[in-house]
Amino acid sequence: MRGLSQRVVLCLSAAALCTAGAVPALAQESEDDTKDDVRLSVSGGRGAQAGKPVRYRFTVRNNGRVAVDSVRVSSRLPRSLKYMRGGRFGSAQRIVAFSLGRIEPGRGQSRVLVARVAKDFEADSRIVLRAKVTARALAE
């Protein structure tokens, strides 16, 4: 079975969030022609302030006609974010991973990550958080 993979880029400033849909140049890179079947969206981060917690919601939706299995979302945290909770965190490579298992057609699942913004984060700076979803399509 062929794997699906999609990447979404999220930009965060101290006061506001740029979602992937609002940043066409960075919006999506697809590694597979099934890009419309499994969609990843990332929301949250509004009102981020230095030294304060910030929440991100990763949502995976299966728009295809077949179930997908082994669904996994991963994101490498930039140095400006300190992991607090949500998913499994590998501190050596700073990767947060969520296992979502199986998602039926027309369904979706979400997971939440909580991180603390670095104390030296400046108001005019931005944080770029990249997330990736991988899944295995099940046979029809």
Buried (B, 14 or more C-beta within 10 A) or exposed (E): EEEBBBBBBBBBBBEEBBBBEEBEEBEBEEEBEBBEBBBBBBBBBEEBEBEEEBBBBBBBBBEBEBBBBBBBBBBEBBEBBBBEEBBEBEEEEBBBBBEBEBBEEEEBBBBBBBBBBBEEBEEEBBBEBBBBBBBBBBEE
